[in-house]
Amino acid sequence: MSRDKFLNYEMFFHAFNYCFGKSGLKQHELAEKTGILQGRISEILSGKYSAGKKVQTKIANALGYELDD
């Protein structure tokens, strides 16, 4: 993983954790809104899975945010 990709992932990881906590949603509710399995949501939140751009976009949109390109 290049340094830029790592930094982008780290920024998404921290922003996702913050925004998800702020949203008040439960993991299964976010899973329903995004079509992403609840287990995968859990892995992303814990840092065990590195979400790609498509998944990041789905999550951001479900939480009411947009990602910059």
C-alpha positions in Angstrom: 0.0 0.0 0.0 1.4 3.4 -1.0 1.8 6.1 1.6 -1.0 8.2 0.0 -3.4 5.3 0.0 -2.5 4.5 3.6 -3.1 8.1 4.7 -6.4 8.2 2.8 -7.5 5.0 4.5 -6.4 6.3 8.0 -8.3 9.5 7.4 -11.4 7.5 6.4 -11.1 5.1 9.3 -11.0 7.8 11.9 -13.7 9.9 10.2 -15.9 6.8 9.8 -15.5 5.9 13.5 -16.3 9.5 14.6 -19.3 10.0 12.2 -20.7 6.6 13.0 -20.6 7.2 16.7 -22.1 10.6 16.2 -24.9 9.2 14.1 -26.5 7.1 16.8 -27.0 4.2 14.3 -26.4 0.6 15.3 -24.2 -1.5 13.0 -27.2 -3.5 11.7 -29.0 -0.2 10.8 -26.0 1.0 8.8 -25.7 -2.4 7.2 -29.4 -2.1 6.0 -28.8 1.5 4.7 -25.7 0.5 2.8 -26.3 -3.1 1.7 -23.0 -4.0 3.4 -23.0 -7.0 5.7 -23.0 -6.1 9.4 -20.0 -8.3 10.0 -18.1 -6.2 7.4 -19.2 -3.0 9.0 -17.8 -4.3 12.3 -14.5 -5.3 10.6 -14.1 -1.8 9.1 -14.9 -0.1 12.5 -12.3 -2.2 14.2 -9.6 -1.7 11.5 -9.6 -5.4 10.5 -10.8 -4.6 7.0 -9.6 -1.9 4.7 -12.7 -0.6 2.8 -12.3 0.3 -0.8 -13.5 3.6 -2.4 -16.9 2.1 -3.4 -17.6 0.9 0.2 -16.3 4.1 1.7 -18.7 6.1 -0.5 -21.7 3.9 0.4 -20.9 4.4 4.1 -20.3 8.1 3.8 -23.5 8.7 1.9 -25.5 6.6 4.4 -24.2 8.8 7.2 -25.1 11.9 5.3 -21.6 12.8 4.0 -19.8 12.9 0.7 -16.3 11.8 -0.1 -13.9 14.0 -2.0 -12.3 12.3 -5.1 
